[in-house]
Amino acid sequence: MNEVDEHGWAHIHQAAKKGYFKSVEKFIQASDDQIEFETQDDLKETPLMVAVRAGSSNMDTISTIIKLGGKLDAINNVNHGLVEICCMEGHTDVLDYLQNLVRPELPVWNNLIKFCASDLEEEAECAGKAARILTMSSDGEINSNWKQIYECGGVSVLVKVMKGGIGNKAKAEVMSCLINVLRQREITDQVVTSGGVEAFIKHLKSSNSAIVQRSATALAILSTVRDYAEICCSKGAISALVSSLRTNDKSEVLVAVVKALGTICEGSSSRQSILNSTPEGIESLCSTLENCEDAELLLVLCQCMTKIAQHHPNNQRSIVDCGGASDLIMLAEIKNREIQLAAVDTIHMLADSNPFSQAKLVEDGVIGPLINLLNKSKSQVVQEKTASALWSLAGEDGDERRKMALTMGVNLLIDFLSSLSEILHFIGSEGLGVLAYGAHNQQDMIAEANGVFPLVRLLKSEKEHLVLSAVRSIRHLCLGVGYLPHAENQKTVSQARGIKLLIALMILSNNDLIQVESALTMASVALGNPTVIEEVMSTGQHLQFSYVRILTHLYSEDSAVRVLAGAALATFAYNNMTQQQMIAAEGGVRFSCFADFLQSSDEYLRCNTAFQVVVLARIIPDEEQAVASAAGIKLLADILNDSSSKIIQSLASDCVARLAHTRAGVPEALVAMDCVERLCSLMYSDVTQVRGCAAIALGYLSYNHKAERQLLNRCRTDPYLIKCLRHYTDRHKISKRFKDEWKHYKKLGGLPAIQVGRPNLVSRDYRTLALAVKTRPQRGVLPDTPTSFKAGSVNDINKAPISRVSTATAMQDTSQSAIIEEQPMATPVMPVTAE
């Protein structure tokens, strides 16, 4: 049996190679020396080694020899054992079998890791490949073999191999193995402590694309741990990645590099700033986006830009300045839904709280594609992302928010309230609230479209920010500028059981702000409506409502709660002696409750409190009515004359409009304080809400003879003012005597022409821009899945130049008498608070 052939192999070796396991078993049973009988060639291998070299087709033979006692730690003439043979032959399935034996004489992973550190390129490469395959995951979870690497100290060895002078192929395999297990925190920690971060960053400069790709991928994984993202950044990862972005042109490499940049910068203003200050950092990203021809790369570029722009004004502006906005707008129109939505997300982040970016995006024509996408898609996800981007584009500017709400349309905003999405609920409520307030509000249109009922239903939400938004929107639907009630909407709120819900919120909510907001809205629903006020009182008795609950909030430590409580009491008491007496009977209000606010440096608090003091003056026991009223009126007039804030100007004008039709003596006092002159000057404001509130206030003051004469004289000097007055007071009162006097002046003739440069009374929604953008050439179509495509780069999809319509040009209209849509600059008695 020990006879060998010309190759030095005995019968047992031939049987072991060919898988004749029964013959192998017989040979061993016949003679004990057969089990470890070595080949008589240069390798000197045992039958088990020969069987292992043959691969997985020989598993029965391998198993048989091991069961019969074959040595697992035997070494051949080139110092290779079973593990090394498996690596060299690529038999990872056999290697997996051997490690599952868990035999102390065969420490598979110790031997494998040691083999990875071989000085021979071929050995290191084969070992690295085996380690990579054994750590691959098939179900998305980290392969359990990470423990084997961790427990045998393999991480530091693999990092050392990566740092060493071995060839790129071996390094690439070792890197891949580390990447496979790098998401395991224990592995991550060891990689960082072993100097892996520095090694990966160094290899970003490699001329080998596979090495660069793997290095970037590893840095992206490491950076998912915030502390390690800081380490990567401090070691120069951002500048190295930017350099790689400029010097590589392979899509798979760029995808990895861009992912790493986004992950490192995500959620950190300081790291975002480092990217911004890195030479050609953001420019390189924008350039890559412009020239991109790969769908997957387009997707990760959008995702990266979203991360670096989030809550970072400088990065938002830099991306827009580098031309990124135009390319993102193109992507918002393509038919690859995943990329399209990623582009919409990026547009949202670019516009978020950044007026410069908002204006630039609108100028570049972003509204059209987004509105088209919003109108065409019924997908909730698409609507959420698109509506959020559009609302972000509107920013905090009152006129812009109203134009955006008008562009979306009342019906769509109401549809949002009927969806299952809390995001759409909020945007729908905010949009309707914006449209419901202002001189030219959409209260009637919203009522006709049945928009009140879904807002009332929203009061039942468990989300406080949704409840607050709905409460405020209902208030605007029921009460306009100058405290003009909308009886139909008040009735609808009552029919929808809104009064009961508002009282419940006022009594049961754990949030003081919701309590006082609900009280204020309830007062607004009841203002000037005896039926509703009776319901409030009767329902309130059942639910234990009383003015004491509101009066208690006058002593809150929260200034917002205090001013809202005062506003609620003032609204209940407004032109209603019965309610004033009820408030007085339940404890009344003290002038001391308002003293701090009347002397506050906050114009908003002073303005609201001044109005409240005048309305409640009759039931303030610790101050003379005349003194309290005079103090409030004087303060309101001073704010009207001195404030440079557009929001405060509109609020003060609104307060004057309310007080101008309260009790006798108040209009006279306002006129004596030169309010007419100041209100006339405010009608030249470039903000529509300021003009509208000022015009409405003047309309009510025109019933005062002195105010009428002053107003007529100003209108004779500049006929623009009469056009402005007529435009904004079509739903409000203006003195018939004033109108008749003006007709008389017109007959006399000699009126000057309207001067050039007066504020334009024309304002359109964004639909003008949306229509203009439709003339732009169509872009190329990407595939539906993020795979490589050949439709041309973003820059080449349209060879014809993009037609960019500026906001100013699209909305320009020289007609001085055209109608303007109004937008609230602020809630009359409560600033919008962020959730």
C-alpha positions in Angstrom: 0.0 0.0 0.0 3.0 2.3 0.5 4.0 1.9 -3.1 4.0 5.3 -4.9 3.6 6.2 -8.6 5.9 8.4 -10.6 4.4 11.5 -8.9 5.1 10.2 -5.5 1.5 9.4 -4.7 0.3 6.2 -3.0 -3.1 4.6 -3.5 -4.6 6.4 -0.5 -3.6 9.8 -2.0 -5.3 8.9 -5.3 -8.4 7.8 -3.5 -8.4 10.9 -1.3 -8.1 13.2 -4.3 -10.9 11.4 -6.3 -13.3 11.2 -3.4 -13.3 7.5 -2.9 -13.9 7.8 0.8 -14.8 4.1 1.3 -11.5 3.1 -0.2 -9.7 5.7 2.0 -11.5 4.2 5.0 -10.4 0.7 4.1 -6.8 1.8 3.6 -6.6 3.4 7.0 -8.3 0.5 8.7 -5.9 -1.9 7.1 -2.8 0.0 8.2 -2.4 2.7 10.9 0.4 4.5 9.0 -1.8 5.2 6.1 -3.7 8.1 7.7 -0.6 10.3 7.9 1.3 8.8 5.0 2.8 11.8 3.1 3.2 12.1 -0.6 6.7 11.5 -1.8 6.8 14.7 -3.8 7.9 18.3 -3.1 4.8 19.1 -1.0 4.8 16.1 1.4 1.1 16.3 2.0 -1.1 13.9 4.1 -4.2 12.3 2.7 -6.3 14.9 4.5 -4.4 17.7 2.8 -4.9 16.0 -0.6 -8.6 15.7 0.1 -8.9 19.3 1.2 -7.0 20.5 -1.9 -9.6 18.7 -4.0 -12.3 21.0 -2.6 -16.0 20.7 -1.5 -16.8 17.9 -3.9 -14.6 15.8 -1.6 -16.4 16.6 1.7 -17.3 13.0 2.4 -13.6 12.1 2.2 -12.5 15.0 4.3 -15.1 14.1 6.9 -14.1 10.4 6.9 -10.4 11.1 7.4 -11.1 13.6 10.2 -13.4 11.1 12.0 -10.7 8.4 11.7 -8.2 10.7 13.5 -6.5 12.6 10.7 -4.2 15.3 12.1 -5.8 18.8 11.6 -2.6 20.7 12.4 -0.3 18.9 9.9 2.0 21.2 7.8 3.3 20.5 4.3 6.7 21.2 2.9 5.8 24.9 2.1 4.5 25.5 5.6 0.9 25.3 4.6 -1.7 23.6 6.7 -5.4 23.0 5.9 -6.4 26.6 6.3 -3.6 27.8 4.0 -4.4 25.1 1.4 -8.1 26.2 1.4 -7.1 29.8 0.8 -4.7 29.0 -2.0 -7.2 26.8 -3.7 -10.1 29.1 -3.1 -12.1 26.5 -1.1 -13.9 28.8 1.3 -16.7 26.3 1.7 -14.2 23.7 3.0 -12.7 26.4 5.3 -16.2 27.2 6.6 -16.6 23.5 7.4 -13.3 23.3 9.2 -14.1 26.4 11.4 -17.4 24.8 12.4 -15.5 21.8 13.8 -14.2 24.1 16.6 -11.1 22.0 17.2 -8.4 23.6 19.4 -5.7 22.1 17.3 -7.1 23.9 14.2 -7.6 27.6 15.1 -9.0 28.5 11.7 -9.3 32.3 12.1 -5.9 32.6 13.8 -4.3 30.8 11.0 -6.3 32.7 8.4 -5.5 36.2 9.8 -1.8 35.2 10.1 -1.9 34.1 6.5 -3.3 37.5 5.5 -0.2 39.0 6.9 2.1 36.9 4.6 4.9 38.8 2.9 4.1 36.9 -0.3 1.6 38.8 -2.5 -0.2 35.7 -3.7 -0.7 34.2 -0.2 -1.9 37.5 1.2 -4.3 38.0 -1.6 -5.7 34.5 -1.4 -6.1 34.7 2.4 -7.7 38.2 2.1 -10.1 36.9 -0.5 -11.1 33.9 1.8 -11.6 36.2 4.8 -13.7 38.5 2.6 -16.0 35.7 1.5 -16.3 34.2 4.9 -17.5 37.6 6.3 -20.0 38.3 3.6 -23.6 38.6 4.6 -26.5 37.2 2.7 -29.4 38.6 4.8 -28.3 42.1 5.5 -27.0 41.3 9.0 -23.4 41.4 10.0 -21.8 38.0 9.5 -21.3 36.2 12.8 -17.6 35.6 11.9 -16.9 39.1 13.1 -16.5 37.5 16.6 -13.8 35.2 15.3 -11.8 38.1 14.0 -12.4 40.2 17.1 -11.5 37.4 19.6 -8.3 36.5 17.8 -7.1 40.1 17.6 -7.4 40.0 13.8 -8.5 43.6 13.4 -5.1 45.1 14.3 -3.4 42.6 12.1 -5.6 43.4 9.1 -5.1 47.1 9.7 -1.3 46.5 9.7 -1.6 44.6 6.5 -3.5 47.5 5.0 -0.8 49.9 6.1 2.1 47.7 4.8 3.8 47.4 1.5 1.9 44.4 0.2 0.3 44.8 -3.3 -3.0 46.5 -4.0 -4.9 43.4 -4.8 -4.2 41.9 -1.3 -4.9 45.3 0.3 -8.2 45.5 -1.5 -9.3 42.1 -0.2 -8.3 42.9 3.3 -10.2 46.2 3.2 -13.2 44.4 1.9 -13.1 41.9 4.8 -12.9 44.8 7.3 -15.8 46.6 5.5 -17.9 43.5 5.8 -17.7 43.6 9.6 -17.0 47.3 10.2 -20.6 48.1 11.3 -20.1 46.0 14.4 -19.2 48.5 17.1 -16.4 46.3 18.7 -14.7 46.0 15.3 -15.2 49.8 14.7 -13.5 50.6 18.0 -10.5 48.3 17.2 -10.1 49.8 13.7 -9.9 53.3 15.1 -7.5 52.4 17.9 -5.3 50.5 15.5 -4.9 53.5 13.3 -7.3 52.4 10.6 -8.7 55.9 10.1 -5.3 57.3 9.1 -4.7 54.3 6.8 -8.0 54.7 5.0 -7.5 58.5 4.5 -4.0 57.9 3.2 -5.2 55.3 0.7 -7.7 57.9 -0.7 -4.7 59.2 -2.6 -4.0 55.9 -4.2 -3.9 55.6 -8.0 -5.8 52.3 -7.7 -9.6 53.0 -7.9 -10.5 49.8 -6.0 -8.4 51.0 -3.0 -9.9 54.5 -3.1 -13.4 53.1 -3.3 -12.9 50.8 -0.4 -11.2 53.5 1.7 -14.1 55.9 1.1 -16.7 53.1 1.9 -14.9 52.3 5.2 -14.8 56.0 6.2 -18.5 56.3 5.5 -19.2 53.4 7.8 -16.9 54.6 10.5 -18.5 58.0 10.4 -22.0 56.7 11.2 -20.6 56.8 14.8 -20.6 60.5 15.6 -17.4 60.4 17.7 -15.6 58.7 14.9 -16.9 61.1 12.3 -15.2 63.8 14.3 -12.0 61.8 14.3 -12.2 61.3 10.5 -12.7 65.0 10.1 -9.9 65.9 12.4 -7.5 63.6 10.5 -8.3 65.4 7.2 -10.8 63.1 5.7 -12.9 65.8 4.2 -10.1 67.4 2.2 -8.8 64.0 1.1 -12.3 63.0 -0.1 -12.7 66.3 -2.0 -9.4 65.6 -3.7 -10.6 62.1 -4.7 -13.8 63.6 -6.0 -11.7 65.8 -8.3 -9.2 63.2 -9.5 -11.4 60.2 -10.1 -13.9 59.6 -12.9 -15.2 56.1 -12.2 -18.8 56.2 -11.0 -18.4 53.4 -8.4 -15.5 55.3 -6.8 -17.4 58.6 -6.9 -20.5 57.0 -5.3 -18.4 55.8 -2.4 -16.6 59.2 -2.0 -19.8 61.2 -2.1 -21.5 58.9 0.4 -18.5 59.3 2.8 -18.6 63.1 2.5 -22.3 63.2 3.3 -22.0 60.8 6.2 -19.1 62.7 7.8 -20.9 66.1 7.5 -24.3 64.9 8.5 -25.7 66.4 11.7 -22.7 68.6 12.5 -22.5 72.3 11.7 -18.7 72.3 12.4 -18.0 69.5 9.9 -20.4 71.1 7.4 -18.4 74.3 7.8 -15.1 72.5 7.2 -16.4 71.2 3.9 -17.5 74.7 3.0 -14.0 76.1 3.8 -12.2 73.2 1.9 -11.0 74.6 -1.5 -13.3 73.5 -4.2 -15.3 71.3 -1.8 -18.9 72.2 -2.6 -17.8 73.3 -6.1 -16.6 69.8 -6.8 -19.9 68.3 -5.7 -21.9 70.7 -7.9 -19.6 70.0 -10.8 -20.0 66.3 -10.4 -23.8 66.7 -10.3 -23.7 68.8 -13.5 -21.7 66.3 -15.5 -23.1 63.1 -13.9 -24.1 60.2 -16.2 -24.9 57.6 -13.6 -28.2 57.2 -11.9 -26.8 55.8 -8.6 -24.3 58.6 -8.4 -27.1 61.2 -9.0 -29.0 59.7 -6.2 -26.1 59.8 -3.7 -25.2 63.3 -4.8 -28.7 64.5 -3.9 -28.6 62.7 -0.6 -25.1 64.1 0.2 -26.2 67.7 -0.7 -29.2 67.3 1.6 -27.0 66.4 4.5 -24.4 69.1 4.0 -27.1 71.8 3.4 -29.3 70.8 6.4 -29.6 73.8 8.8 -26.4 75.3 7.4 -27.0 78.7 5.7 -23.5 79.0 4.2 -23.6 75.6 2.6 -27.1 76.3 1.3 -25.9 79.5 -0.3 -22.7 77.9 -1.6 -24.6 75.1 -3.4 -27.0 77.7 -5.0 -24.1 80.0 -5.9 -22.3 77.1 -7.6 -25.3 76.4 -9.9 -26.5 73.3 -8.0 -30.1 74.6 -7.9 -30.5 74.5 -11.6 -29.4 70.9 -11.8 -31.6 69.8 -8.9 -34.6 71.4 -10.6 -33.8 69.4 -13.7 -33.7 66.2 -11.6 -37.1 67.1 -10.0 -38.6 66.6 -13.5 -37.2 63.3 -14.5 -39.1 60.0 -14.4 -36.8 58.1 -12.1 -38.9 58.5 -8.9 -36.1 57.7 -6.4 -33.8 60.4 -7.8 -36.7 62.8 -8.3 -37.7 62.6 -4.6 -34.1 62.8 -3.5 -33.8 66.0 -5.5 -37.0 67.4 -3.9 -35.5 66.6 -0.5 -32.4 68.5 -1.4 -34.4 71.5 -2.7 -36.3 71.4 0.6 -33.0 71.6 2.6 -31.6 74.3 0.4 -34.7 76.5 1.0 -35.1 75.8 4.7 -34.9 79.1 6.6 -32.8 80.7 4.0 -34.4 83.6 2.1 -31.5 83.9 -0.3 -31.7 80.3 -1.4 -35.5 80.5 -1.5 -35.4 83.5 -3.9 -32.7 81.9 -6.1 -34.6 78.6 -6.4 -37.8 80.4 -7.3 -36.0 82.5 -9.8 -34.5 79.4 -11.4 -38.0 78.0 -11.9 -38.4 75.4 -9.2 -42.0 76.1 -8.5 -43.3 74.7 -11.8 -41.8 71.2 -11.6 -42.8 70.9 -7.9 -46.4 72.0 -8.5 -46.7 69.7 -11.5 -45.3 66.8 -9.4 -47.7 67.6 -6.5 -50.7 67.7 -8.8 -49.9 64.6 -10.7 -49.0 62.2 -8.0 -51.4 60.6 -5.6 -48.6 58.9 -3.6 -48.6 60.1 0.0 -44.8 60.0 0.2 -44.4 62.1 -3.0 -47.0 64.6 -1.7 -45.3 64.9 1.7 -41.9 65.6 0.2 -43.1 67.9 -2.5 -45.5 69.9 -0.3 -42.8 70.2 2.4 -40.3 71.5 -0.2 -42.8 74.1 -1.5 -43.7 75.3 2.0 -40.0 75.6 2.8 -39.6 77.7 -0.3 -42.2 80.1 0.9 -40.1 80.7 4.0 -41.4 82.9 6.8 -42.3 85.9 4.6 -46.0 86.6 4.8 -46.5 87.5 1.1 -44.5 84.5 -0.1 -46.4 82.0 2.2 -49.7 83.4 0.9 -48.6 83.1 -2.7 -47.5 79.5 -2.1 -50.8 78.6 -0.5 -52.7 80.2 -3.4 -50.5 78.2 -5.8 -51.3 74.9 -4.0 -55.0 75.9 -4.0 -57.7 75.7 -1.4 -59.0 72.3 -2.6 -55.6 70.7 -2.4 -54.9 72.1 1.0 -58.2 70.7 2.2 -57.4 67.3 0.7 -54.2 67.4 2.7 -56.3 67.5 5.9 -58.2 64.4 4.8 -55.0 62.4 4.2 -53.3 60.0 6.6 -50.1 62.1 6.8 -49.4 64.4 9.7 -47.0 66.3 7.6 -49.7 67.1 5.1 -52.1 67.8 7.9 -49.8 70.5 9.1 -49.1 72.1 5.7 -52.8 72.0 4.9 -53.7 73.7 8.2 -51.0 76.3 7.9 -51.9 77.0 4.3 -55.6 77.5 5.0 -54.7 79.7 8.0 -52.5 81.9 5.8 -55.3 82.2 3.2 -57.9 82.9 5.9 -56.2 86.0 7.2 -55.7 89.3 5.6 -57.6 92.2 3.9 -58.3 90.0 0.9 -58.7 86.7 2.6 -60.1 83.4 1.3 -62.6 82.8 4.1 -65.5 82.5 1.7 -63.7 80.2 -0.7 -62.6 77.9 2.2 -66.1 77.8 3.5 -67.6 76.9 0.1 -65.0 74.1 -0.2 -66.0 72.7 3.2 -62.6 73.4 4.7 -63.8 74.2 8.2 -64.9 70.7 9.2 -61.5 69.0 8.6 -59.8 71.7 10.6 -62.2 71.1 13.5 -61.5 67.4 13.3 -57.8 68.2 13.6 -58.5 69.5 17.1 -58.7 65.9 18.1 -55.1 65.1 17.1 -52.7 63.9 19.7 -49.9 66.0 18.2 -49.7 69.4 19.9 -48.2 71.2 16.9 -51.2 70.1 14.7 -53.7 71.2 17.4 -52.0 74.6 17.7 -52.0 75.1 13.9 -55.7 74.0 13.6 -56.7 76.3 16.5 -55.0 79.3 14.9 -56.4 78.6 11.4 -59.9 78.3 12.8 -59.4 81.6 14.5 -58.5 83.3 11.2 -61.4 81.7 9.4 -63.8 83.2 11.9 -62.3 86.6 12.5 -60.6 88.9 10.0 -58.6 92.2 10.1 -60.3 94.8 12.3 -62.1 92.0 14.2 -64.5 91.5 11.3 -66.4 88.3 12.1 -67.3 85.7 9.5 -70.7 84.5 10.6 -70.9 81.6 8.3 -67.6 80.1 9.4 -68.5 80.7 13.0 -71.8 78.8 12.5 -69.9 75.9 10.8 -67.4 75.6 13.7 -70.4 75.4 16.0 -72.2 72.8 13.9 -69.0 70.7 13.8 -68.9 70.7 17.6 -65.9 72.9 17.5 -67.0 74.8 20.6 -67.1 71.7 22.7 -63.6 70.7 21.5 -62.2 74.1 22.1 -63.5 74.2 25.6 -62.2 70.7 26.2 -58.7 71.8 25.0 -58.9 74.8 27.2 -59.7 72.8 30.3 -58.1 69.4 29.8 -54.9 70.1 27.8 -51.6 69.8 29.7 -50.1 72.5 27.5 -50.8 76.0 28.8 -50.2 77.5 25.3 -52.9 75.2 23.9 -55.2 76.2 26.7 -55.0 80.0 26.0 -54.9 79.6 22.2 -58.1 77.6 22.4 -59.7 80.2 24.7 -58.7 83.0 22.2 -60.1 81.0 19.2 -63.3 80.2 21.1 -63.7 84.0 21.7 -63.1 84.6 18.0 -65.7 82.1 17.0 -68.2 83.8 19.4 -67.4 87.4 18.6 -70.4 89.3 17.3 -72.4 86.1 17.2 -75.0 85.8 20.1 -76.0 82.2 19.1 -72.4 81.0 19.5 -71.7 83.0 22.7 -74.8 81.4 24.2 -73.5 78.0 23.2 -70.1 78.8 24.8 -71.8 79.7 28.0 -74.2 76.8 28.1 -71.6 74.2 27.0 -69.2 75.8 29.4 -71.4 75.2 32.4 -71.6 71.5 31.6 -67.8 71.3 31.1 -67.0 73.6 34.1 -65.8 76.5 31.9 -65.3 79.8 33.6 -63.3 83.0 33.0 -61.4 82.1 36.1 -59.4 79.6 34.1 -58.3 82.3 31.7 -57.7 84.9 34.4 -55.4 82.5 36.1 -53.1 82.5 33.1 -52.6 86.2 33.4 -50.1 85.3 36.2 -48.2 82.7 34.2 -44.4 82.9 34.0 -44.6 82.4 30.3 -45.0 85.8 28.6 -46.7 84.1 25.5 -49.3 82.5 27.7 -50.0 85.8 29.6 -50.4 87.9 26.4 -52.7 85.2 24.9 -54.8 85.1 28.0 -55.2 88.8 27.9 -56.1 88.6 24.2 -58.8 86.0 24.9 -60.4 88.1 27.6 -60.2 91.2 25.4 -61.8 89.3 22.5 -64.7 88.0 24.7 -65.1 91.5 26.1 -64.9 93.3 22.7 -68.0 95.4 22.3 -69.9 93.1 24.7 -70.9 94.6 28.1 -72.4 91.4 29.3 -69.2 89.5 28.9 -67.3 92.3 30.5 -69.5 92.1 33.5 -69.1 88.3 33.7 -65.3 88.7 33.6 -65.5 91.3 36.4 -67.8 89.2 38.5 -65.3 86.2 38.3 -62.4 88.3 39.6 -61.7 90.8 36.9 -58.3 91.9 35.7 -55.8 94.1 37.4 -53.7 96.8 35.7 -50.7 95.3 37.4 -51.1 92.3 35.1 -50.3 94.5 32.1 -47.8 96.9 33.6 -44.7 94.9 32.7 -45.8 94.3 29.1 -46.7 98.0 28.7 -43.1 98.9 29.6 -41.5 95.9 27.8 -38.8 96.4 25.1 -40.7 93.8 23.0 -42.9 95.7 20.6 -45.1 92.7 20.1 -46.0 92.5 23.8 -46.5 96.2 24.1 -48.7 96.4 21.0 -51.0 93.6 22.1 -51.2 94.7 25.7 -52.0 98.3 24.6 -55.0 97.0 22.7 -56.1 94.7 25.6 -55.9 97.6 28.1 -58.2 99.8 26.0 -60.8 97.1 25.5 -60.8 96.0 29.2 -60.4 99.4 30.7 -64.0 99.4 32.1 -63.4 96.3 34.2 -59.9 97.2 35.5 -60.6 98.1 39.2 -57.2 99.3 40.2 -56.9 102.1 37.5 -59.2 104.8 36.2 -60.9 103.8 33.0 -59.8 107.0 31.3 -56.2 106.6 32.4 -56.0 103.0 31.3 -57.6 103.8 27.9 -55.3 106.8 27.4 -52.2 104.8 28.3 -53.1 102.1 25.8 -54.0 104.4 23.0 -50.9 106.5 23.5 -48.7 103.4 23.5 -50.4 102.1 20.4 -50.0 105.4 18.5 -46.3 105.5 19.5 -45.7 102.0 18.2 -47.5 102.8 15.0 -45.3 105.9 14.5 -42.0 104.5 15.7 -41.8 100.8 14.7 -39.7 99.8 11.7 -40.9 96.1 11.9 -43.3 95.2 9.1 -45.0 92.6 11.4 -45.5 95.2 14.1 -46.7 97.8 11.7 -49.4 95.5 10.4 -50.3 94.4 13.9 -50.5 98.0 15.2 -52.6 99.0 12.2 -54.9 96.0 12.8 -55.3 97.0 16.5 -56.2 100.6 15.4 -58.8 99.1 13.0 -60.3 97.1 15.9 -60.4 100.1 18.3 -61.7 102.4 15.7 -65.2 100.8 15.9 -65.4 100.2 19.7 -66.8 102.7 22.2 -67.1 106.4 21.7 -64.1 108.6 22.4 -61.5 106.0 21.2 -61.5 107.0 17.5 -61.2 110.7 18.6 -58.2 109.8 20.7 -56.5 107.9 17.9 -57.0 110.8 15.5 -55.6 113.2 18.1 -52.5 111.1 18.2 -51.9 111.7 14.5 -52.7 108.1 13.6 -54.3 109.1 10.3 -51.0 110.6 9.0 -49.0 107.5 10.0 -51.6 105.1 8.5 -51.5 107.0 5.2 -47.7 106.7 5.1 -48.0 102.9 5.8 -50.1 102.5 2.6 -46.8 103.1 0.7 -45.3 100.0 2.3 -44.0 97.3 0.0 -45.7 94.7 2.2 -49.2 94.0 1.3 -50.3 93.1 4.8 -49.1 96.4 6.1 -51.0 98.3 3.4 -54.2 96.3 3.9 -54.3 96.7 7.7 -53.5 100.5 7.4 -56.3 100.9 4.7 -58.9 99.1 6.8 -58.0 101.1 9.9 -58.4 104.3 7.9 -61.7 103.1 6.6 -63.1 102.8 10.1 -61.5 106.1 11.2 -63.2 107.9 8.3 -66.4 108.0 10.3 -64.6 110.6 12.5 -65.1 114.0 11.0 -61.5 115.2 11.7 -60.0 111.9 10.3 -62.2 112.2 7.3 -60.9 115.7 6.5 -57.3 114.6 7.0 -57.7 111.6 4.8 -59.4 113.6 2.0 -56.5 116.1 2.0 -54.0 113.3 1.7 -55.9 111.6 -1.1 -56.2 114.9 -3.0 -52.4 115.2 -2.7 -51.8 111.6 -3.9 -54.8 109.8 -5.6 -52.9 106.5 -5.2 -54.1 106.5 -1.6 -57.8 106.4 -2.6 -57.1 103.5 -5.0 -55.4 101.7 -2.1 -58.3 102.5 0.3 -60.9 101.2 -2.1 -58.9 98.1 -2.9 -58.5 97.0 0.7 -61.8 98.1 2.2 -64.2 96.3 -0.2 -65.2 94.0 2.7 -64.9 96.6 5.4 -66.7 99.8 6.3 -65.7 103.3 5.0 -67.7 106.4 5.6 -70.3 107.3 3.1 -69.7 110.9 3.7 -66.0 110.4 2.8 -67.0 108.7 -0.4 -69.4 111.5 -1.3 -66.8 114.1 -0.6 -64.3 112.3 -2.8 -66.8 112.2 -5.7 -67.1 115.9 -5.3 -63.4 116.5 -5.5 -63.2 114.3 -8.6 -65.9 116.5 -10.3 -63.9 119.6 -9.5 -60.9 118.1 -11.3 -57.4 119.2 -11.0 -56.2 116.0 -9.2 -52.5 115.1 -9.8 -51.6 111.9 -11.6 -50.5 108.9 -9.6 -46.7 109.1 -9.3 -44.4 106.5 -10.7 -42.9 104.2 -8.1 -45.9 103.8 -5.9 -46.3 100.2 -4.5 -47.8 97.8 -7.0 -51.3 96.6 -6.0 -50.8 93.6 -8.2 -49.6 90.4 -6.7 -50.0 86.9 -8.2 -49.4 83.5 -6.9 -46.6 81.2 -8.1 -48.8 79.9 -10.9 -47.4 82.5 -13.2 -43.9 81.0 -12.7 -45.3 77.5 -13.0 -46.7 78.3 -16.4 -43.6 80.1 -17.5 -41.4 77.1 -16.7 -43.5 74.9 -18.9 -41.9 76.5 -21.9 -38.5 75.0 -20.8 -37.3 72.1 -23.0 -38.0 68.6 -21.6 -35.2 66.8 -19.9 -33.9 63.3 -20.6 -35.5 60.4 -18.9 -33.7 58.2 -16.4 -34.5 54.6 -15.9 -36.9 53.7 -13.1 -34.2 52.1 -11.0 -30.9 53.6 -9.9 -28.7 51.8 -12.4 -26.3 53.2 -14.9 -27.8 55.0 -17.9 -26.7 56.6 -21.1 -29.2 59.4 -21.5 -26.5 62.0 -21.2 -25.4 64.1 -18.3 -27.6 66.5 -16.4 -25.9 69.2 -18.3 -26.4 67.5 -21.6 -30.0 66.3 -21.2 -31.0 69.7 -22.5 -28.7 71.2 -25.0 -30.9 74.2 -25.4 -30.4 76.8 -22.6 -32.8 76.8 -19.7 -35.3 79.6 -19.8 -35.1 81.1 -16.4 -37.9 83.5 -15.4 -37.1 85.8 -12.5 -39.7 86.3 -9.8 -39.7 90.1 -10.4 -40.2 89.7 -14.1 -42.9 87.1 -13.8 -44.9 89.0 -11.3 -44.4 92.5 -12.7 -47.6 94.4 -13.6 -47.8 98.1 -14.1 -51.5 98.4 -13.6 -52.0 100.4 -10.4 -55.6 99.4 -10.0 -55.3 95.6 -10.3 -56.3 93.4 -7.4 -53.7 92.1 -5.0 -54.0 89.0 -2.8 -53.1 89.7 0.8 -50.9 87.7 3.1 -50.7 87.9 6.9 -47.4 89.0 8.3 -48.3 87.6 11.7 -51.1 86.2 13.8 -52.7 89.4 15.3 -52.3 88.3 18.9 -49.9 85.4 18.9 -46.6 84.8 17.1 -46.2 81.5 15.4 -44.2 79.1 17.5 -42.1 76.3 16.1 -43.0 72.8 17.1 
